[in-house]
Amino acid sequence: MSIKHLRTLVAVAEHRTFSAAADAVCLTHAAVSQQIRALETELDLTLFDRSTRTPTLNATGRALVEKAREVLRAYDNMVPSILDETSLGGEIALGAVPTTLTGLMPLAMTMLKRTCPALRLRIRPGLTSPLISALERDQLDVAVVTKPVLLPEVLRFHEIASEPLRLIASAETASDDPMELLSTRPFIRFNRDAVVGTQIETWVQSSKLRVNEAMELDNLDAIASMVHADLGVSIVPKVCVAPSHALPLKWIDLGPTTPFRILGLAFKSDTPKSRIISEIERALGNAARTPGAQPE
């Protein structure tokens, strides 16, 4: 049984089809099929139900996938785990929610490069739930996410910043009453698939507001541009580090029931890269504590 065969098996489990798995591990469809057949022959096990057009993992196959993930995790962590603790080089796969990519992340990563010049960063943007899933599957080492309602037991979450939600409106808007604006102006909604989007929707409903939804977007820059063009109002997090290209908008407090988005760093509790992750956390914290600061 080879590591290569186990990687192929896990790729099939994660990508659902042999073709998609072939793309993920840079093999042909035929090569993936051959590796799976070789694994089944060597183990004397049937891992897939082939009665349907697309083979699917059976109970034995699913159980083996979980064991294969453990083996691959141990194999991949073997060298990093014996390296000198002071070594801060290598590559880190870092996930980040889109709202951090134009303010917090550039500043923090600039700070990080000063202390860890040999570190290579591979940044993957995404919403919190997909990033959490990627951490569980060892596709990421660490991720900057909005604190979810439930966190898998294998993950840890360290808070970086608490960002209040605010109503944003065109700078020319006369009213400063958030309830009036939400009731009378078109509402540009933050994507409800995002944790912060769910927070916003919960607050709107608890405030018994009837909003006139105009559009639903998942990009903070896009929402700001629409509001700047006076196409409506929106509720978004007041990010801890403003992007260098921030548009002039009116930011209005939502009052005593204002919700907050908790931003933090999620990673596996048994990660062998704890020293590097600590440096990333330190850089993010330093950046978050300098409101309005811009990357050099």
N, C-alpha and C positions, 0 to 999 in steps of 0.2 A: 504494500500500500504506500503510495507516494504522496508527498505534500501537494504535488501538482494535481493529482486526481482528486484530492480532498478539496482543493480550491475550486476545481471545476464543479464538483457536486454542490458546494455552497453557492456558487454562481447560478447554477440552475434553480436552486431553491429560492434565491433572492430575485431572479429575473423571470421566473415562471416558465420560460420556454428554452429549448436547447439553442435556438437561433439567437435569442437575446443574450444568453449566457456566453455563446461563442464570441459575440462582439465584446462582451465585458472582459473576457480573458484572452482576447486576441487569438482565437483559434477558428477553424472552420467548423461548420455544423457537424460534418462527418467526424472530425477529430474529437469533438465533445461526445458524440455518440459512442465512439470507440473507447474513450476513457471511462465512461460510465459503465459500458459493458465489461471492460477489463476489471473495474472495481467490483462489480457484482460477481464476476467469475472468481476473483481472488477471495472474496469474502463468503462465497457460496450463499449469497442472499439476493432476493429480488427487491429492488429499492423503488421501482416505479410501477404504477398501474398503467399498462399499455393498451387497455381495452378501448380507450378513447383516442381521438385523432391527435390530441396533444398529451403526451405522457405526463402523469402527475405523480408526485411522491406518495408512496403509501405510508402506513404507520411506521414500518421499519425504516424507511428512507428518512422520514422526518426525525426520528430518534437519532439516526446516524448523523444527520446534518448538525444537530445540537452538539454532539460529541466532536464532530469535525471542527466546529467553530472553536471549541475549547483547545483542541490540538493546534489549530492555526494561530490562535491568539498566543499560546505559549511559544510556538515556533518564532512568530514575528517579534515577540518581546525578549527572546533569548539573548540576543546581542545587546540591545539597549539596557537590559536589566543588569548586565555585568560591567557596563561601562562606568568609568569614574563618575561619581555623583556630580562633580563640578562641570562635567562636559555639557555645554549648552549649544551644541551643533545639531546637525541632522535636519530632517524634515518633519514638520508638524502639519497635519490636516486639520484646519480650523474652520468651523462653520460659523455663520453670523446671520442674524436677522437683517433684512434689507435696511431697516431704519437706522442701523449703526454704520452703514458702509460709506457715508459721505461726511461724517463728523467724528464720532468716537473712534472707529477702527483706524482711519488714516493717522490720527494723532497718536493713538496708543501703539500702533505698529512702528511708527517713526521712533518713538521712545524705546521700544523693544529692540530695534535694530542697533541702537547705540550700545546696549548692554550685551546683546547676543548677536554680534555681527555674522557669525557662522551659521545662524539658524535660517533655514529655508521654510517659507510659509506657503502653503497651498490653501487658498481661501475659497470656501464654497458657500454661496448665499442660499438662504432658504427660510421658510417659515419654521416656527418653533417645533411643531409636531414632527415634520420630516427630519429635522436635524436631530431630535431626540432619538428617533428610530435609527438614524445613521450611526449615532454613538453606540447604541445597543448592539448594532451589527458590526462594530469595529471598522466602519468606513470613515469615521472621523476620530481624532484624538481628543478634541475639546470643541465646545461651541458656545458662542455668545447668544443667549436666548432670553425670551420673556419667561419668567417663572411660571411653569404650568400648574394647573390645579393638582395634578397627580404626577409624581416623579417616580420612574422605575427604581426598584430597590438597588439595582446595580450602579446607579448614578448618584453623584453628589452635585449640589448646587451652591455656589458661593455668590452672594449678592454683590453687585458692582455699583448700581445706582438705582434710586427710586425716582421715577419721572412722572410728574403729575400730568393728567390729561387736560387739555385746554381746547376751547372753541377757537377756531381760526376763521377770520373773515377778511374781506378786502380792506385795505388800509383806508379806503374812502367810506366805509360803512359808518353811518351816523350812530346807530344804537350800540350800547355796551351791555344790553340785557341778553344773556345767553338763551333764556327761555323764549323770549320774543323772536330772536333770530332763528332758532331751531324750529319754531312753529310757523314762521312766515317765509323763510328763504328755502330754496332747494338744498337738500342735504346730500353731501358727497361722503359716502360711507367708506370707512376703512374695512378692508376685506374681513368678513366674519370667520374665515378659515384660520385667521391669525388669532393668537391668544388675546392680544390687545383689542382686536376687532370684536371678540366676544365680550370683553370687558365693557367696551363702548355700548354695545347693544344692550347689555344688562343694565347699564346706567340709564340709557334712554327709556327702557321699559319701566324701570323702577321709578323714574321721574314722571311717568304717565304722559310722555310726550308723543304726539302724532307728527312724525316728520314726513316731508315730501321728498322721498328718495329720488335723486337725479342720476346717480351712478355709484358704482362700488369699485374701488381701486385698492391695490396692495402696495403701491409705491408712494412713499411720503413726498418725494419730489413732484410726482405727477399730481397728487392731491393739492400740494401747495400751489402748483401752477394753475390748476383749475380755480382755486379760491382767489388767487391773485388776479385772474381774469374776470372776477366777480360773477362766476357761474354758480356760486352757491357757498355754503359754509360747511365746515367739517369739524370733527373732534379727533385730535391726534395727540400723541405724547409730546410733551415739551422736552426734547432730547437734551441730555446733559452736556453734549458738545455740539454746538451749532455748526452746520456745514459752511464752508467759506462762501458759497454762492447763495446763502439764505435770502429768500425774497422778502420784501417789506410787507408784512401782514399785521393785522390786529389780533393780538392774543388775549383772550378773555377767560377769566377764572370762572369755573363752573359752580362755585359756591361751596358750602360746607360739606356737601356729599361728594366732592371731587374724588374720583378714583385715581389710583397710581399704578403705573406699569413698573414692575420690579424686573430690572435687567440684571442678568448674572451669567456666571460661567458654569457650564455643565460638563462633567467628565466622569469617566468610570472610576469607581473607588479603588480598583486594583491596578490603575494605570502605572506602568513603569516609567512614565515620563513626568512624574510629579514635580521634579525640579524645574523643568522647562515650563510646565503649566503654572507653577508659582510665579515665574518671571512674567508670563503673559498676564496673569491676574494682577500683578503689581503695576504693570504698564497701563492696563485698563483702568485700574483704580486711580492712578495718578492723572490720567487723561480726564476721567470723569470728575475729578475734584478741581479742574481748571475750566469752569463754565465759560463758554465763549472763546476759548483758546482755539487757534487754528493750527493745522500742520505747517511746518516750515516748508 
